[in-house]
């Protein structure tokens, strides 16, 4: 599997697959809130919901890993620090700030600010990895991609009324970018699937505890709500496992730029599942801009390796 992920074409398809899965989370989270009667602005219940989602995802990844290895796969002593660091940054901190932030800002602002994670990763990667150099093509690619995110969200409509929420979402974005860089570093001599399983379990458990402390609760458990929660857990399990494996064998900037597709997939899937009117010219133009940006970021790396 590792050799297959090293293939550039397959890696691009795998990264798109991950962003498509994450895109399904947008409408399914809304449906999950409805099923469990989570009120708008109830951050405690949102964190509890997120914690259950990621803890279940961790259990799913661990079960698959144990079945494939035909034994219980436990973390080594040397895995403790990476698991705790990655779980704290990529799962707990990122989604803690996300779920608090979305209670005080708009969906458009959230998508736009979250897209900054790709910018941050591309700009910061050269500071930690000498082979991941910054270039004019990478910067131009990020600008085009960010322009596509702005277009699909109609410019965002920033105002001081949502300043607190916007700041929280920005912090979540910083932690998301940091998680990409940490994952790239700690997986070099470790099994990325094992790290994914235990970091999701740890990060999800902290979110559950935080949600309970904040008074969170999930009401009216029903078959629909259970199905939605299991789907979101499956999405996280598959996407995080593949994404972490991709970061192990490819430059962080090449993979992280695909994150720009998440709001596009989220918008389109929201239209299909929630009946929202999203099929507009702006959606097509946004996808074209983001696609061009992704090509430019990856084109630079291909040329550099060929040279």
VOBA-1610 file (N, C-alpha, C; in pm, whole numbers, padded with zeros to 5 digits, always signed):
BEGIN
Unk+00084-00121+00000Unk+00000+00000+00000Unk+00087+00125+00000Unk+00198+00121+00075Unk+00288+00236+00084Unk+00346+00270-00054Unk+00383+00165-00131Unk+00439+00189-00264Unk+00335+00251-00357Unk+00209+00208-00341Unk+00102+00263-00424Unk+00080+00410-00392Unk+00086+00446-00263Unk+00067+00585-00223Unk+00181+00675-00272Unk+00296+00616-00300Unk+00409+00696-00348Unk+00390+00741-00493Unk+00303+00672-00567Unk+00274+00712-00705Unk+00201+00846-00704Unk+00251+00943-00782Unk+00195+01079-00778Unk+00048+01082-00819Unk+00015+01012-00926Unk-00124+01013-00974Unk-00218+00952-00871Unk-00180+00836-00817Unk-00265+00772-00717Unk-00274+00856-00591Unk-00163+00923-00555Unk-00164+01009-00436Unk-00263+01124-00452Unk-00269+01181-00573Unk-00365+01290-00600Unk-00509+01239-00587Unk-00534+01120-00643Unk-00668+01062-00632Unk-00704+01034-00486Unk-00607+00984-00410Unk-00631+00954-00269Unk-00659+01080-00189Unk-00585+01188-00219Unk-00606+01314-00150Unk-00744+01372-00182Unk-00785+01361-00309Unk-00919+01407-00349Unk-01026+01324-00278Unk-01001+01194-00268Unk-01094+01105-00197Unk-01111+01148-00051Unk-01000+01184+00014Unk-01006+01230+00154Unk-01089+01358+00165Unk-01065+01453+00076Unk-01139+01579+00084Unk-01286+01560+00050Unk-01316+01463-00037Unk-01456+01430-00066Unk-01525+01375+00059Unk-01456+01287+00130Unk-01511+01233+00254Unk-01533+01343+00356Unk-01434+01430+00373Unk-01449+01541+00468Unk-01561+01635+00425Unk-01579+01648+00294Unk-01687+01732+00244Unk-01823+01681+00284Unk-01838+01547+00294Unk-01967+01491+00337Unk-01997+01526+00482Unk-01894+01560+00558Unk-01915+01591+00700Unk-02000+01717+00717Unk-01990+01814+00624Unk-02064+01939+00637Unk-02215+01914+00651Unk-02279+01849+00554Unk-02423+01826+00568Unk-02458+01724+00675Unk-02374+01620+00693Unk-02407+01516+00790Unk-02397+01566+00934Unk-02308+01662+00960Unk-02303+01720+01094Unk-02432+01796+01123Unk-02481+01870+01023Unk-02608+01942+01039Unk-02722+01844+01065Unk-02724+01734+00990Unk-02827+01633+01008Unk-02814+01566+01145Unk-02690+01548+01190Unk-02666+01489+01321Unk-02716+01578+01433Unk-02695+01709+01421Unk-02745+01802+01521Unk-02897+01796+01530Unk-02961+01782+01413Unk-03108+01772+01413Unk-03153+01642+01479Unk-03084+01532+01450Unk-03124+01402+01503Unk-03108+01396+01655Unk-03002+01460+01707Unk-02975+01456+01852Unk-03022+01582+01924Unk-03097+01667+01852Unk-03155+01788+01909Unk-03049+01879+01974Unk-02939+01901+01902Unk-02834+01992+01948Unk-02871+02133+01904Unk-02892+02221+02000Unk-02934+02357+01969Unk-02819+02439+01912Unk-02853+02537+01831Unk-02752+02627+01775Unk-02684+02703+01887Unk-02551+02702+01888Unk-02476+02770+01992Unk-02446+02685+02113Unk-02495+02561+02117Unk-02469+02470+02229Unk-02333+02403+02208Unk-02226+02475+02241Unk-02090+02427+02214Unk-02059+02298+02289Unk-02110+02283+02412Unk-02084+02163+02490Unk-02134+02038+02422Unk-02258+02043+02371Unk-02315+01927+02301Unk-02243+01902+02169Unk-02201+02010+02103Unk-02127+01995+01978Unk-01994+01925+02001Unk-01925+01964+02110Unk-01797+01901+02143Unk-01817+01755+02181Unk-01925+01725+02253Unk-01956+01586+02289Unk-01981+01504+02163Unk-02057+01560+02070Unk-02086+01494+01943Unk-01957+01467+01866Unk-01870+01568+01861Unk-01742+01554+01791Unk-01654+01449+01859Unk-01652+01451+01993Unk-01570+01355+02066Unk-01612+01212+02041Unk-01743+01188+02040Unk-01794+01054+02010Unk-01755+01012+01868Unk-01766+01108+01776Unk-01732+01081+01636Unk-01586+01036+01623Unk-01493+01110+01683Unk-01351+01079+01666Unk-01308+00958+01748Unk-01369+00938+01864Unk-01337+00819+01943Unk-01380+00693+01870Unk-01501+00695+01813Unk-01548+00582+01733Unk-01459+00560+01611Unk-01414+00670+01550Unk-01324+00660+01435Unk-01194+00591+01475Unk-01140+00629+01590Unk-01018+00566+01640Unk-01036+00417+01663Unk-01151+00379+01719Unk-01181+00237+01742Unk-01192+00161+01610Unk-01253+00225+01510Unk-01265+00162+01378Unk-01128+00135+01317Unk-01041+00235+01321Unk-00907+00220+01263Unk-00830+00112+01338Unk-00841+00112+01470Unk-00769+00013+01551Unk-00819-00128+01522Unk-00950-00145+01507Unk-01007-00277+01476Unk-00956-00329+01342Unk-00958-00243+01241Unk-00908-00283+01108Unk-00761-00320+01116Unk-00683-00242+01190Unk-00540-00267+01203Unk-00515-00399+01273Unk-00590-00426+01379Unk-00573-00551+01454Unk-00610-00673+01370Unk-00717-00660+01292Unk-00758-00770+01204Unk-00652-00797+01097Unk-00598-00689+01039Unk-00497-00705+00933Unk-00366-00762+00988Unk-00333-00725+01112Unk-00210-00773+01176Unk-00230-00906+01248Unk-00359-00946+01266Unk-00395-01070+01337Unk-00345-01071+01481Unk-00344-00954+01542Unk-00305-00939+01682Unk-00349-00802+01730Unk-00351-00786+01864Unk-00384-00655+01917Unk-00262-00564+01903Unk-00279-00454+01834Unk-00169-00362+01809Unk-00170-00252+01914Unk-00074-00257+02004Unk-00066-00156+02108Unk+00048-00060+02078Unk+00039+00064+02126Unk+00145+00161+02099Unk+00272+00130+02178Unk+00385+00155+02117Unk+00512+00139+02187Unk+00537+00260+02277Unk+00635+00248+02365Unk+00668+00360+02454Unk+00710+00483+02373Unk+00779+00458+02261Unk+00826+00569+02178Unk+00712+00635+02101Unk+00595+00570+02098Unk+00479+00627+02029Unk+00399+00722+02118Unk+00423+00717+02248Unk+00340+00792+02342Unk+00340+00942+02313Unk+00460+01000+02303Unk+00470+01146+02282Unk+00408+01188+02148Unk+00439+01118+02035Unk+00376+01155+01908Unk+00224+01143+01911Unk+00172+01036+01974Unk+00027+01017+01980Unk-00038+01130+02059Unk+00018+01162+02175Unk-00039+01268+02258Unk-00030+01403+02189Unk+00085+01431+02125Unk+00103+01560+02057Unk+00009+01572+01938Unk+00003+01468+01855Unk-00081+01474+01735Unk-00229+01477+01774Unk-00267+01398+01874Unk-00406+01397+01918Unk-00447+01530+01977Unk-00356+01592+02054Unk-00387+01720+02117Unk-00400+01831+02014Unk-00315+01828+01911Unk-00314+01936+01811Unk-00417+01911+01701Unk-00408+01793+01635Unk-00487+01769+01514Unk-00634+01737+01543Unk-00662+01681+01660Unk-00800+01645+01691Unk-00859+01736+01799Unk-00799+01735+01919Unk-00860+01811+02029Unk-00861+01961+02003Unk-00743+02021+01986Unk-00735+02167+01972Unk-00805+02216+01846Unk-00779+02148+01734Unk-00839+02193+01608Unk-00991+02196+01616Unk-01050+02088+01665Unk-01196+02081+01665Unk-01259+02150+01785Unk-01182+02170+01893Unk-01232+02249+02005Unk-01256+02393+01958Unk-01156+02450+01890Unk-01171+02586+01840Unk-01273+02592+01726Unk-01281+02485+01645Unk-01377+02483+01535Unk-01520+02488+01587Unk-01552+02401+01682Unk-01690+02390+01728Unk-01732+02509+01814Unk-01636+02571+01882Unk-01668+02695+01953Unk-01686+02809+01854Unk-01597+02814+01754Unk-01600+02922+01657Unk-01724+02925+01571Unk-01771+02806+01526Unk-01886+02804+01437Unk-02015+02849+01507Unk-02010+02854+01640Unk-02126+02903+01715Unk-02136+03056+01709Unk-02028+03122+01667Unk-02025+03269+01671Unk-01990+03332+01537Unk-01991+03251+01429Unk-01962+03308+01298Unk-02047+03237+01193Unk-02028+03275+01068Unk-02109+03219+00959Unk-02038+03101+00893Unk-02116+03021+00820Unk-02058+02908+00749Unk-01960+02953+00641Unk-01991+03065+00576Unk-01902+03118+00472Unk-01769+03160+00531Unk-01773+03233+00642Unk-01649+03274+00707Unk-01567+03154+00750Unk-01635+03051+00802Unk-01566+02930+00847Unk-01492+02864+00731Unk-01558+02851+00616Unk-01495+02788+00499Unk-01374+02868+00452Unk-01389+03000+00449Unk-01282+03086+00398Unk-01160+03082+00490Unk-01184+03096+00621Unk-01072+03098+00715Unk-01006+02961+00721Unk-01086+02855+00716Unk-01032+02719+00720Unk-00940+02693+00601Unk-00972+02754+00486Unk-00889+02737+00367Unk-00749+02792+00388Unk-00732+02878+00487Unk-00599+02932+00516Unk-00502+02824+00563Unk-00554+02708+00606Unk-00467+02599+00653Unk-00369+02558+00544Unk-00416+02557+00419Unk-00328+02520+00308Unk-00217+02623+00291Unk-00254+02753+00300Unk-00155+02860+00295Unk-00049+02842+00403Unk-00095+02823+00526Unk-00005+02813+00640Unk+00089+02695+00625Unk+00035+02581+00580Unk+00119+02462+00563Unk+00224+02483+00456Unk+00183+02540+00342Unk+00277+02564+00231Unk+00387+02661+00273Unk+00350+02765+00347Unk+00449+02865+00389Unk+00540+02814+00501Unk+00485+02730+00590Unk+00563+02684+00705Unk+00646+02559+00676Unk+00603+02479+00578Unk+00673+02353+00549Unk+00823+02370+00524Unk+00866+02473+00448Unk+01010+02489+00425Unk+01091+02513+00553Unk+01027+02563+00658Unk+01097+02587+00784Unk+01132+02458+00855Unk+01055+02350+00826Unk+01074+02223+00896Unk+01129+02113+00805Unk+01107+02127+00673Unk+01153+02024+00580Unk+01227+02091+00464Unk+01357+02068+00455Unk+01440+02134+00354Unk+01399+02098+00212Unk+01345+01977+00193Unk+01307+01934+00058Unk+01178+02000+00010Unk+01104+02060+00102Unk+00974+02121+00068Unk+00993+02271+00052Unk+01048+02312-00063Unk+01086+02451-00083Unk+00968+02539-00126Unk+00974+02665-00086Unk+00872+02762-00126Unk+00910+02819-00263Unk+00810+02848-00346Unk+00836+02902-00479Unk+00721+02992-00521Unk+00744+03065-00629Unk+00640+03155-00680Unk+00518+03076-00728Unk+00541+02958-00788Unk+00429+02877-00836Unk+00342+02829-00721Unk+00406+02791-00611Unk+00329+02746-00493Unk+00243+02860-00440Unk+00302+02978-00428Unk+00228+03093-00376Unk+00112+03128-00469Unk+00139+03129-00602Unk+00034+03159-00698Unk-00077+03054-00692Unk-00038+02927-00677Unk-00136+02820-00666Unk-00227+02838-00545Unk-00168+02876-00432Unk-00247+02899-00311Unk-00341+03018-00328Unk-00291+03124-00394Unk-00373+03243-00417Unk-00494+03208-00503Unk-00472+03133-00611Unk-00583+03092-00698Unk-00683+03005-00622Unk-00629+02910-00545Unk-00717+02823-00468Unk-00798+02898-00365Unk-00734+02993-00296Unk-00804+03073-00197Unk-00909+03161-00263Unk-00877+03209-00384Unk-00975+03287-00460Unk-01098+03204-00492Unk-01077+03075-00522Unk-01190+02987-00547Unk-01278+02968-00425Unk-01216+02957-00308Unk-01293+02944-00183Unk-01372+03072-00156Unk-01309+03188-00182Unk-01380+03315-00165Unk-01501+03322-00258Unk-01481+03277-00382Unk-01587+03285-00482Unk-01708+03200-00445Unk-01683+03077-00398Unk-01795+02989-00367Unk-01871+03035-00244Unk-01807+03120-00163Unk-01874+03171-00042Unk-01917+03316-00056Unk-01912+03368-00178Unk-01959+03504-00203Unk-01880+03611-00130Unk-01754+03586-00104Unk-01669+03686-00039Unk-01670+03679+00111Unk-01766+03607+00172Unk-01765+03585+00315Unk-01840+03686+00396Unk-01837+03813+00360Unk-01909+03914+00436Unk-01860+03931+00578Unk-01729+03950+00596Unk-01673+03966+00729Unk-01727+04092+00796Unk-01746+04083+00926Unk-01786+04198+01004Unk-01740+04178+01147Unk-01737+04287+01225Unk-01694+04277+01364Unk-01794+04199+01448Unk-01915+04178+01398Unk-02015+04101+01471Unk-01972+03956+01489Unk-01891+03907+01398Unk-01846+03767+01405Unk-01697+03757+01439Unk-01639+03864+01491Unk-01495+03868+01512Unk-01447+03757+01605Unk-01517+03735+01718Unk-01475+03631+01813Unk-01477+03494+01746Unk-01586+03463+01676Unk-01595+03334+01607Unk-01489+03319+01500Unk-01462+03427+01426Unk-01360+03423+01322Unk-01222+03395+01380Unk-01192+03456+01495Unk-01062+03435+01561Unk-01051+03288+01606Unk-01159+03233+01660Unk-01158+03093+01703Unk-01133+02999+01583Unk-01199+03027+01471Unk-01181+02944+01352Unk-01038+02958+01300Unk-00982+03079+01310Unk-00843+03097+01266Unk-00748+03013+01351Unk-00770+03009+01483Unk-00687+02926+01569Unk-00700+02778+01531Unk-00822+02735+01499Unk-00842+02596+01457Unk-00765+02567+01329Unk-00758+02668+01242Unk-00684+02654+01117Unk-00534+02641+01142Unk-00484+02720+01236Unk-00342+02711+01273Unk-00309+02571+01326Unk-00398+02518+01410Unk-00376+02384+01464Unk-00388+02277+01355Unk-00476+02299+01258Unk-00489+02205+01147Unk-00360+02199+01066Unk-00304+02316+01036Unk-00177+02321+00964Unk-00065+02259+01046Unk-00065+02289+01176Unk+00035+02230+01265Unk+00023+02079+01269Unk-00102+02029+01267Unk-00123+01885+01267Unk-00064+01819+01143Unk-00077+01885+01028Unk-00019+01833+00904Unk+00133+01820+00915Unk+00196+01924+00969Unk+00342+01924+00981Unk+00389+01823+01084Unk+00316+01812+01196Unk+00353+01714+01299Unk+00338+01573+01245Unk+00226+01548+01174Unk+00203+01415+01117Unk+00315+01378+01019Unk+00358+01476+00940Unk+00468+01453+00845Unk+00595+01413+00920Unk+00621+01477+01032Unk+00743+01452+01108Unk+00740+01319+01183Unk+00632+01293+01257Unk+00631+01178+01349Unk+00604+01045+01279Unk+00556+01047+01154Unk+00528+00921+01086Unk+00646+00866+01007Unk+00758+00938+01004Unk+00870+00896+00920Unk+00920+00756+00953Unk+00924+00719+01082Unk+00973+00587+01121Unk+00866+00509+01197Unk+00739+00545+01173Unk+00630+00480+01247Unk+00517+00443+01152Unk+00430+00354+01199Unk+00313+00313+01122Unk+00208+00424+01130Unk+00176+00491+01018Unk+00082+00603+01023Unk-00059+00562+01064Unk-00099+00439+01031Unk-00233+00392+01065Unk-00245+00373+01217Unk-00141+00318+01278Unk-00143+00300+01424Unk-00148+00434+01495Unk-00068+00529+01448Unk-00069+00663+01508Unk-00206+00728+01493Unk-00267+00710+01375Unk-00400+00767+01351Unk-00502+00711+01449Unk-00500+00580+01469Unk-00596+00515+01558Unk-00586+00571+01700Unk-00465+00576+01753Unk-00450+00617+01893Unk-00462+00768+01913Unk-00424+00847+01812Unk-00440+00991+01827Unk-00587+01030+01822Unk-00667+00959+01738Unk-00811+00984+01733Unk-00878+00942+01865Unk-00835+00829+01920Unk-00890+00784+02048Unk-00860+00884+02159Unk-00735+00929+02165Unk-00696+01025+02268Unk-00766+01159+02248Unk-00756+01214+02127Unk-00817+01344+02099Unk-00968+01342+02117Unk-01032+01234+02072Unk-01177+01222+02088Unk-01219+01213+02233Unk-01142+01140+02314Unk-01173+01126+02456Unk-01166+01261+02528Unk-01067+01341+02493Unk-01054+01474+02554Unk-01173+01561+02515Unk-01216+01552+02390Unk-01332+01629+02345Unk-01460+01586+02417Unk-01476+01455+02439Unk-01592+01406+02514Unk-01592+01463+02655Unk-01478+01456+02721Unk-01467+01507+02858Unk-01495+01657+02862Unk-01440+01731+02766Unk-01463+01876+02759Unk-01610+01907+02737Unk-01673+01832+02646Unk-01814+01852+02618Unk-01901+01827+02741Unk-01870+01721+02815Unk-01947+01690+02937Unk-01928+01797+03043Unk-01805+01845+03059Unk-01777+01951+03156Unk-01854+02078+03122Unk-01869+02103+02991Unk-01943+02223+02945Unk-02094+02201+02944Unk-02140+02089+02998Unk-02283+02064+03007Unk-02346+02006+02882Unk-02265+01950+02794Unk-02317+01894+02671Unk-02396+01766+02693Unk-02498+01745+02611Unk-02577+01623+02616Unk-02642+01600+02480Unk-02663+01473+02448Unk-02727+01436+02322Unk-02861+01372+02354Unk-02968+01426+02297Unk-03103+01381+02326Unk-03160+01298+02212Unk-03267+01229+02241Unk-03348+01159+02139Unk-03264+01071+02049Unk-03187+00980+02111Unk-03109+00886+02031Unk-03203+00800+01947Unk-03180+00795+01816Unk-03263+00715+01727Unk-03175+00651+01621Unk-03235+00564+01542Unk-03158+00490+01442Unk-03092+00583+01342Unk-03162+00690+01303Unk-03104+00787+01209Unk-02982+00855+01269Unk-02993+00897+01396Unk-02881+00963+01461Unk-02761+00870+01475Unk-02786+00744+01510Unk-02677+00646+01523Unk-02610+00624+01389Unk-02689+00614+01282Unk-02633+00595+01148Unk-02545+00714+01108Unk-02594+00834+01134Unk-02517+00955+01100Unk-02386+00959+01176Unk-02390+00928+01306Unk-02269+00929+01388Unk-02170+00825+01339Unk-02218+00707+01305Unk-02130+00602+01255Unk-02070+00640+01119Unk-02149+00706+01034Unk-02096+00750+00904Unk-01986+00854+00923Unk-02008+00951+01011Unk-01908+01053+01037Unk-01780+00991+01095Unk-01798+00890+01181Unk-01681+00822+01237Unk-01605+00747+01127Unk-01679+00682+01038Unk-01616+00610+00926Unk-01542+00706+00834Unk-01602+00822+00810Unk-01537+00925+00728Unk-01404+00966+00790Unk-01405+00995+00919Unk-01283+01038+00988Unk-01179+00926+00988Unk-01224+00802+01013Unk-01132+00689+01019Unk-01060+00671+00886Unk-01136+00669+00776Unk-01077+00648+00644Unk-00992+00766+00600Unk-01048+00887+00614Unk-00979+01006+00563Unk-00850+01034+00640Unk-00854+01029+00772Unk-00734+01058+00851Unk-00627+00952+00829Unk-00666+00825+00814Unk-00568+00719+00792Unk-00495+00739+00660Unk-00572+00763+00553Unk-00511+00782+00421Unk-00431+00911+00417Unk-00486+01019+00474Unk-00420+01150+00473Unk-00285+01144+00545Unk-00282+01080+00662Unk-00158+01069+00739Unk-00056+00985+00664Unk-00103+00879+00598Unk-00012+00796+00518Unk+00045+00875+00400Unk-00036+00960+00339Unk+00011+01044+00228Unk+00115+01144+00275Unk+00093+01203+00393Unk+00188+01300+00446Unk+00323+01235+00476Unk+00320+01106+00506Unk+00445+01036+00536Unk+00536+01029+00414Unk+00478+01008+00295Unk+00559+00980+00176Unk+00563+01096+00076Unk+00492+01206+00103Unk+00492+01320+00010Unk+00516+01451+00085Unk+00566+01553+00016Unk+00581+01684+00080Unk+00448+01736+00135Unk+00455+01800+00251Unk+00332+01847+00315Unk+00256+01946+00229Unk+00329+02031+00154Unk+00261+02131+00071Unk+00183+02066-00043Unk+00237+01957-00099Unk+00169+01890-00210Unk+00035+01834-00166Unk+00030+01778-00045Unk-00093+01713+00003Unk-00190+01815+00063Unk-00140+01906+00144Unk-00229+01997+00217Unk-00309+02089+00125Unk-00257+02120+00005Unk-00328+02211-00085Unk-00462+02152-00130Unk-00475+02020-00126Unk-00602+01956-00163Unk-00713+01990-00064Unk-00678+02037+00054Unk-00778+02079+00152Unk-00871+02186+00097Unk-00824+02260-00004Unk-00906+02365-00063Unk-01032+02310-00129Unk-01032+02180-00159Unk-01150+02119-00222Unk-01262+02089-00121Unk-01229+02086+00008Unk-01328+02047+00109Unk-01452+02137+00105Unk-01437+02272+00106Unk-01558+02355+00102Unk-01639+02339-00027Unk-01572+02307-00138Unk-01645+02285-00263Unk-01731+02160-00253Unk-01668+02049-00210Unk-01744+01925-00192Unk-01853+01943-00088Unk-01822+02016+00020Unk-01920+02039+00124Unk-02041+02116+00073Unk-02015+02217-00011Unk-02123+02298-00067Unk-02211+02216-00162Unk-02147+02140-00251Unk-02222+02060-00348Unk-02304+01952-00277Unk-02243+01884-00180Unk-02314+01778-00108Unk-02426+01833-00021Unk-02407+01955+00030Unk-02515+02019+00105Unk-02635+02044+00015Unk-02605+02080-00110Unk-02714+02101-00206Unk-02789+01973-00235Unk-02714+01862-00247Unk-02777+01733-00277Unk-02856+01678-00159Unk-02800+01689-00038Unk-02860+01624+00080Unk-02956+01714+00157Unk-02931+01846+00153Unk-03014+01937+00233Unk-03106+02023+00148Unk-03096+02008+00017Unk-03183+02085-00071Unk-03145+02231-00083Unk-03020+02265-00051Unk-02976+02404-00060Unk-02943+02438-00206Unk-02969+02562-00244Unk-02946+02607-00382Unk-02799+02645-00399Unk-02718+02550-00442Unk-02574+02575-00454Unk-02522+02554-00595Unk-02607+02502-00684Unk-02560+02471-00819Unk-02565+02595-00906Unk-02460+02675-00894Unk-02452+02803-00963Unk-02322+02809-01042Unk-02310+02913-01124Unk-02188+02935-01201Unk-02069+02953-01109Unk-02092+03018-00993Unk-01983+03042-00898Unk-01920+02911-00851Unk-02002+02806-00837Unk-01950+02677-00791Unk-01854+02618-00892Unk-01891+02626-01021Unk-01806+02572-01127Unk-01676+02652-01137Unk-01687+02785-01135Unk-01568+02870-01144Unk-01477+02848-01024Unk-01538+02831-00906Unk-01460+02806-00786Unk-01379+02677-00799Unk-01445+02572-00847Unk-01377+02444-00864Unk-01262+02456-00965Unk-01282+02533-01072Unk-01176+02553-01171Unk-01056+02626-01112Unk-01082+02732-01034Unk-00973+02807-00970Unk-00895+02720-00873Unk-00967+02645-00790Unk-00901+02559-00693Unk-00821+02450-00762Unk-00875+02393-00868Unk-00805+02289-00944Unk-00676+02344-01005Unk-00684+02465-01061Unk-00564+02528-01117Unk-00460+02551-01009Unk-00505+02594-00892Unk-00413+02617-00781Unk-00344+02489-00739Unk-00418+02380-00731Unk-00360+02250-00693Unk-00257+02205-00796Unk-00289+02222-00924Unk-00197+02184-01030Unk-00067+02264-01021Unk-00077+02394-00997Unk+00043+02478-00988Unk+00133+02437-00872Unk+00073+02410-00756Unk+00153+02369-00640Unk+00225+02238-00668Unk+00155+02142-00732Unk+00215+02013-00761Unk+00308+02017-00881Unk+00281+02107-00976Unk+00366+02120-01094Unk+00507+02162-01055Unk+00516+02252-00960Unk+00646+02298-00913Unk+00730+02182-00858Unk+00665+02093-00783Unk+00738+01983-00722Unk+00780+01882-00828Unk+00693+01859-00926Unk+00728+01767-01033Unk+00849+01818-01109Unk+00850+01947-01141Unk+00964+02005-01215Unk+01091+01997-01135Unk+01082+02023-01006Unk+01200+02021-00919Unk+01258+01881-00912Unk+01172+01779-00899Unk+01219+01642-00891Unk+01278+01594-01024Unk+01216+01639-01135Unk+01268+01602-01265Unk+01407+01659-01288Unk+01427+01785-01241Unk+01558+01847-01255Unk+01661+01772-01172
//
